[in-house]
């Protein structure tokens, strides 16, 4: 059984040897005129905390589903389905696997493009 404390406790698995910034982000950060000034706002910190909590809930639901499948549960996806329903993230009825994967790929591409400043994106092209 998943307890409330376990459900809300995010765990970090970041590889310290990996460079999360990447060359494009390093180039952007090395330009002093482009660096943000001051600490992040309270609203930005609250949004980041919310995103971390949502991610932790999804990962926990996925792990519970894997454990249920290994234990031979009749419906191991119930945890993932419940969490996706809570976040209004269930795919529409009749959606195909390829359509869901294509939507996710497009969303990740758009998010990556939005993360790179336009000036930096132009210079990289």
Secondary structure, 3 states (H helix, E strand, C coil): CCCHHHHHCCCCCCCCCCCCCHHHHHHHHCCHHHCCCCCCCHHHHHHHHHHHHHHHHHHHHHHHHHHHHHCCCCCCCHHHHHHHHHCCCCCCCCCCHHHHHHHHHHHHHHHHHHHCCHHHHHHHC
